[in-house]
């Protein structure tokens, strides 16, 4: 029974923390453009250099 005394407040706190994070993201415009990322991945942008390759070394 003593485990419930601290598990319930911890669960409520984590739930409120998740709700606060969701509301923060909602107010910051995180969910405004849901289709943009799906279309951006299909666009061909020329890469200036490949990631992970060091062009300065011979």
Secondary structure, 3 states (H helix, E strand, C coil): CHHHHHHHHHHHHHHHHHHHHHHHHHHCCCCCCCCHHHHHCCCCCCCCCCCCCCCCCC
